[in-house]
Every structure is written in structure tokens, then in C-alpha cells.
Amino acid sequence: MRTTELVDGFRHSASYVNAHRGKTFVVMLGGEALAQPQFKAIINDIALLHSLGIKIVLVHGARPQIDDALAQQSLTPEYYNGVRITEEETFKVIKQVVGALQLDITARLSMSLSNTPMQGAQINVVSGNFIIAQPLGVEDGVDYSLSGRVRRIDSQGLKRQLDNGGIVLLGPVAASVTGESFNLTAEEVATQIAVKLKADKMIGFSAHNRIMDEAGEVLAELMPTDAQAILNNLPEQAPLCLSTKAFLQASIDACRNGVSRCHFVSYLDDGALLQELFSRDGIGTQIVTESAERLRRASIRDIGGILDLIRPLEEKGILVRRSREQLEVEIEQFMLIERDSLVIGCAAFYPFEEDNAGEFACLVVHPEYRDADRGSLLLQNIISQARVRGYSRLFALTTRSIHWFLEHGFNIVEVDELPGKKKQLYNYQRKSKILALDL
């Protein structure tokens, strides 16, 4: 029976379901996302995350809705340094808009109709005074009036609600210790909550799934410094809306303050949130404190992953078969590339001290990751190890990858040039080509 795409999808996502369970995600839905037809589907997907045991704080914005409501009241919004100046009349409109949006989101999360994705969800949505605000004050003689910033967050109160199985829903209006309310930015609220809760992820929505560089190339992963450089160099008329730029800055700030990953996903693409979180390569751009992919030495716990990687090539006769027992003995000789806990590449380095040489062996890269020169990365690492040991030569045996080795500076040599112990083990029936790199 042919395996269906549905079954394949479930199997490939299982490791991510397990990895995300019990984790805390701060999801920021800007006003632009709330205005899209996909809004209902996004809420359904957030409910699905909750059903999988993910703790969710949902922060919503209201920027375009506020602008539309102010225009209807013939009120002209005023800004200074990109920050809205919130006068009394303006704030009355803002509170109405934010309150209405919060009720709409709560109603959607409360839905439990048959034959819908929300059937049987029964989600408790919790809102409250978890954020204490303070006024922005006066800058350069400009009074921001009722525009404010986050002063304090009741992180323990938030954790109690999350531990009790609720989704916490918060908007960009918060109260102060004086009993007043202030207009905040949703990006600051999301960032501060993510930092205070030590959230595992912060997720934001924009019109585009990914950030592009100047050449139009997709940037799947960015360190905070690189993201800041892109943001600083964006022209005024860049095809990124104000909220996207604000969330990019929020992601940079969150990562620099301990949130390990911040994700951009599109509010236009159906299911983008699920594709980002439950597929190996995702669909959006991540701002990360460290790369999702790393090169490291293998340990005993990696044997299963290495076997999964090398078995298909062993079955085709491309690699010499290694038993689990042999791998356990040789595991310290292996280097591997790991991506989101999946072994996507490996290579072994066998020393021959008496011949002042080493062997580069068992090079395998996962078929889906052979377009980024990861094999060269593994080779360069092992060349470095050989040089540190003071070896004069690195050998490799292959039946299929002769040209790859030649391109990397190896030369074809005869069996007699192999290290003594390796020469005794050479299999003349396989007729492997022997290549050597002088170090």
C-alpha cells in the first residue's frame, strides 16, 4: 500500500510535536493579519498548537484598524519619531477598537462547532492586568500624552494561567499604577513578555514569509547583528510595512535578551504557521541566537541518527556496511552536522599514527541537504584535525565520488601507498579508488 502524503506528514512532524510540547510561544498578530481573510485559519492553527500542549500568549495589534477608525472620526493621527501621540480624543477611539478586536479574537477561540477545526477545542481565553504601563513622557518638547511603554510584567501570573491550560490574550492597551490606561505598541508588549517568560519562541506575521537580501535572495536564518544591518539599510520605500519592520526590530531585541528563536510567517499563506513549526526547513525567516544547524563531534546517542543516514547507501553497496556494535566502538571518530536534532551529514576520521596519515571515510549528506556544500565543510574539519596531529597525508577510498575528491585537491594513488594496516584490509573485489591529499 502506498504511503499517503498525510501519513508522511504526520511521521515527519512527530519529532517537532514532541519537541514543542510544554514549550512557551509568544505569538504576535498585528492588525494587518487580523484584517485578512486568513485570520480565521490562523486562529484555528493557534488552537491546534494549544491542543498539542504548547503554552501560548497571544498578543494582538490594531494599527490599521485604529487608523481607519480615526479617519472615520475625522481625527488626524500625529507621530513623533515614529511613535503615535495619543491625545484624549484619540485614545477613546483606540480603546474602542482594541476592545472590539480582543472580543472578536476571544469569540473565535471560543468557537466549538461541529465540522470545523475548532470542534471540541474548549479553550479558556484569559485576559487581564498582567502588564503595568507607564507614560512615555516628553521628548524634545513633544508630549506623548497617553502613549506609554511597559513598566512591569506579572510573569508569575502569566505562568499560572499558562500552566492551567489557558491561552493568554493581550492587546496594546495597559493600565498603570495610577489607575490610568496607556497606548502601547503590540511589538513591545510581545517582546517584553517573551523575555520575561523566557519564551522558547516569538512568532510574528507579515505579508511575506521571508526576509530578502539586496540581491533578492531568501534569508532563512539571521543572527541579530545581521538582521539589524538589514533593518538599518532598508530604504524608506522598502516593500515591508511598518508593522513588519517593527516586528523585525522586536525580534532582534528579543534574541539579544535571551529568546532563542523569533519567526516570521506570512498571514497570506494558508498554514504558514504550521509549516514553519512542523517541517524541517520551515517556510519563514528566523532570527536566532545560534544556528539551527551545527557541526560537532558525534556521541553514543547519535548512533541511531548516523545509522539512518548511512543505511540506504550501505544497502546500495556504495558504503561498506557498519554494524551498530562497530559504530559504538568508532563513534568518537565521527563528526556530524545536526539540524534541529536531525543528523543530516557525517564523516569519519581514522588515524594511522605509525604512517603519519589519516583516513577520511563514511562521508554522507542527507539527500535533501546536498545543495549547500556540507560535504566540503566536513572535509575541511577533518583536514584541520589531521594537520593538528601533524599528519602529512589524508587518504580516502571511494567507488562513486572520485571527481568530488579530485575537485577538492586529492590525487589517485596506488594500493601500495596506503598506510600499512589499511593496506592489509583493502578489499580488491570492491576495487575502490584510492585518493590521497598531501597536507
N, C-alpha and C positions, 0 to 999 in steps of 0.2 A: 504493500500500500504506500502510495506516495505521501511523503510528509508535506503537510499544508503550510502555507505561509503563517497562518495563525499559530500553529504548533511551534514552528521555528521561532516566531516572535516571542512566545512565552518562554521557551527554553533559553533564548539569548538574554532575555530581560531578567531571568530569575536571580542572577548574581547581583543585579542592581536593586531588585526588590529587597533582597536580604541586606544589602549594604546601606540602603536608605532607611530601613525600618528603625524607628526610635530616634531618628535624627531631627534636628530643628531647621526648618526652612523659613526664611522671611521672603514673602512674595509681594512685590510691589506692582499694583495695577494702576497705571497712570490713567488720567481722564481720557486720553486718546483711545486706550484699549477698551474702556467702558463704553465708548461711543460706537464700537464696531459690531457688526452682525455676529462675529465670532465670540463676543463676550459670553454668551450663554455656554458655548462649548468650553471656553476657558474655565468657567466656574465648575462645570461638570468634571473637568480634568483635575481641578484643585480638590474637589470632593473625592475623586478617585485616589489621589495621593493620601488624603486623610484616611481613607479606608485601608490603605496599605501600612498604616502605623506611623506615618510621617507627621511630626508636630508642625503646625502651620500658623504663622502670624501673617495675616493678610492686610497690607497697608494700601489704601486706595488714594488716588489723587483726584483732582477735579478741575484742572487748569482750563481746558477748553469750555467746559460747562459753565464755569464761573464767568469767563469772558462773554459767552453768549447771553447769560442772564444779566450781566451788567449792561450790555448793549441794548437789551430789551427795556431796561430801566433808564436808558439814556445817560448812563454813568460811564465816564471815560476812565479806564484803568491808568494809574500812574505808577511808574517804576523809577528806581534809582539803583544803579549798579546791578541791574537785572533782577532786583527784588521788588515785589509788589508793595506799594504803600497802601495800607489798609485803613481807610477812614471809617467812621461810624456807619455811614450810609452803605459803603461798600461791604462792610463786614456783615450787615444784616442780610444782604443778598448771599454772601459766601456761606453763612451758617445755614440758610435755607437749602442751598444747592448741595452742600456736603451732607446735611442731614437726610435729604431725599435720596442721595446716592447710597448712603450707608443702609437705609431701609431697603432699597432695591436689591443690594447685594445680599443682605440678610434674608430677604424673601426668596431669592434664588437658591441660596444654600439650604433653605428650609424645605424646598420642594421635594416631594416624595411620591410622585405619580407613577402608576404602573406604566410599563412600556416606555420608560425614559431612563437615561443613565443615572438619575438620582433616586430610582426606586429603592426604597428600604434604607436610604442613607442615614436618616435620623441624626443630623449633625447639630450639636449645640454651638451656636454662634455667640461669642462673648465680646461685648464692647464695654469700655469703662474708662475711669480716670487713671490709666496706667502711665500716662505721660503728664508731667508737670512742665508747663511752659513759662517763659519769661519774655519780656519785650525786647526787641532788637535795639530800641532806644533811638538815639540821634547820631547821624553820621554826616560829617561835613555840613552841619547846619540843617540837614534834612531829617525830619521826624518821621520814623516809620510807623508811628501811631500803633495800631493793633496788629502789626506784623511781629511775629515772635520767633523764638528758637527753643529748642529742647533744653530744659534746665536739669531735669531728673527723670529717670525711668524706674518704675517699680518692677524690677526684673523678677523678684521673688513672686510677686502677684501674677505676673505673666506665666512663670513656670508652673505655678499651681494650676492655672487654668489649662495649660497645655497638657500637664500630667493627668488631669481629669478628663481628657479626651475632647476638649473643645477646640474650635478654631477661633483665634482671637482676631477680631476685625477692628481696625483703627483707621481714622481719617486724618486730614491735615489741620484739624482744629483741636486745641487742647486748652485745659484750664490752668490757672496759675494759683499760687498760694494766697493771692489776694482776692480770689473769687472771680477774677476776670477770665475771659477767653481770648486766645490769640490765634492768628492765622499763621500756620507753619507751612513748610514745603514737605510734600509726601516723601521726597528723596531723603531729606534729613531725618524724618521720623523712621523710615525703614533702615537707614544706616545705623542710627543710634541704637535701635532695638537689636539689630543683628550683632552689633559689637557687644552690647551689654549682656545679651543672652549667649554669647559665644556661639552663634548660629553656625551650622555646617555649610549653609549656602544662603546667598541672597540672589533672588531672581527678579529680573525686570523685563518688561515688554516694550518693544518698539516696532516700527513699521518693517524693519529689516531684521533678518535672523542674525546677520553677522556684520562686523565692522570691516571695512575695506581699507587697504593702504592706498598710497598715492597712485600706484600702478593699477589699481582696481583688483588686486589680489585679495582673496578672502583671508582674514586673520582669525583662525580658530581659537587661538590661545595667546593671551598677552600678559606680561608681567606689569605690575602697577606703573613702573617707570616708563615703559614703552607706551602704555595706554595714555599716560599723562602727556607724553610728547605728541601723540596723535591728536589729543584734545587741544593742546596748545597751538598746534599748527593748522587746525581746521579753519578754513576761510569762513567769513561771516555768512556767505550764502551756501554753506555746505548742506548736502541733502540729508541732514539729520535734524529732526525737530528739536525744539528747546528741551522737551522732557527727556529725549534720548541723550542729549549732551549732559543734562543734569544727572541722569542715572549713571552715565559713564563716570562722571566725577564722583558720584556716591560710591560706585564700585571700587574706585581707586582708594578712596578714604577708608572703606570697609576693609579692604585687603590689607592696607597698611596698619590697621588696628586689630588684626587677628582673625578676620573672616577668610577662610582659606580659598573659597571659590565664589565668584559672582558671575551669573549667567545672563546673557541677552538672548531672548527668543522673540519671535515675531507674533504679534497679535492678529496678523492677517492669514497665517498658515494654520490650517486646522491640525491640531495635535502636535504643534511645535514643542510645547512644554514636555509632553511625554517622550517625544523623540530625543529631546535634549537629555533627559534624565535616565532613560532606559535603553539607550543604544550606546555602543562602544565609542563611537566618534561624535555623537551628538549632532546638533544641527545649527547651534548658535556659536557666539563668541564667548569665551570665558576669560575673566580677569582672575588670575591665580597668583598665590604666593609662592607656589612651586609647581613645576611642570607636572602634568598628569602622567608623563612618560619619563622613565629614568633608567639609567644604566647602572647595574650593580652586580656584585658577586652573588652567585646562587647559594642557597642554603638547603637543608634537607627538606624543608616544607615546599620547595619549588619542584620537587621531583615529578609530581603529578602533572604540573603545567608543562614541564620540559618533555615528558613522555607524550602528552597530547600534541605537542608541536612536531616532534620528530617521527612519530609512528607512521604517518602517511608516507614519508619519504623512505622509511625503512621497508615498508610493505612493497614499494616500487623498486626496491633494490638500489636506490640512489645512495642511501646511507647504510653502513654496517649496523646490524641490529645490536642494541644495548639492552640488557635486562635491567629491571628495577634494582636488583642487587648490585650490578656493576655501577649503575648511576649513583647509588648510595655511597659506594667507595670513592667514586671520582667526582662527587658533586662540587668539591672545592676548586676543581679545575675549570668550572663553568662560569662564564659571565652571561648575563641575560639583560634584555630590555623588557621592562614591565610597563604596561599601560593600564591604569585602573584595575590593578591586581591581576591582570591577564598577562601571561608570558607571551610576548609577540616576537621575540628573537632570542637566539642563544648561540654561543660558540664556546669551544673548549680549548684550553692551552695546556699541553702536556710537555713537561720539561725533560730534557735529556742532558743532565749536568755534565756527565763524562764526555759528551761530544760538544759541549758549549753551544747547544742548539735546543730549539723547541718546536713543537708541532701545533699548528693551527688546525682545529678539527671541528666537526659537527656544527658547521655554520648553517643555521636555519632561520628564516624570517617568515612569519605568518603571511599567507598569500594576500591578505587584504592590506598589508603594510610594506609592500616591496617597492613603493614608489618614492621613498624618502632616503634612500642610501643608508639604511640602518646596518646592512652588512658591512659597509665601509667603517661605520662607527665602531662595530665590534672588532673589526680587524685592527683599527688604529689603537684601540685599547690594549689589545694583546701584543701588538708590536711594542707599545710602550712598556709593558710588563717584561717582555724579552730583553729590551735594552737596559732596563733597570737591573736585570740579572747579569748583564754583561755578555749576553749571548751574541754570537756572530752570525747566526743563521736562523731563519724560521722556515719550516717545511709545511707543505700541505699536500694531501692526496685527494684526487677528485676524478670522477668519471664523467661528469656533466658540465662543470663550471670552469673549464680550462681558460676560456677567454676572459672571464671575470678576474681570475688571478693574474693573467698576463697584463690586463689593464691596470692592475694595482702593483705592478713592478716585479712580479715573480717571473722566474725563468724555468723552463722544463729541464729537468736533470734526470740522470740515470739512477737505478736502484742502488748502485754501489755508493752513491753519495748520501744515502740515508744514514741517520745515527745507527750504531751497531745493533742495539736492542730492537729498534723499529724495523731494520732490515730483516731480522730473523722472523718477524711477524708479517712481513709483506705477503699478500695473497696474490699469487701470479695468475690465478684464474679470473679475478676481477679486472686485472690489467689496468689498475688505477694509474693515472698520470701523476708523476711526482713533480712538484714545483717547489722552488726554493727562492727565498728573498734574503739577500745579503744585507745585514744590519750594520 
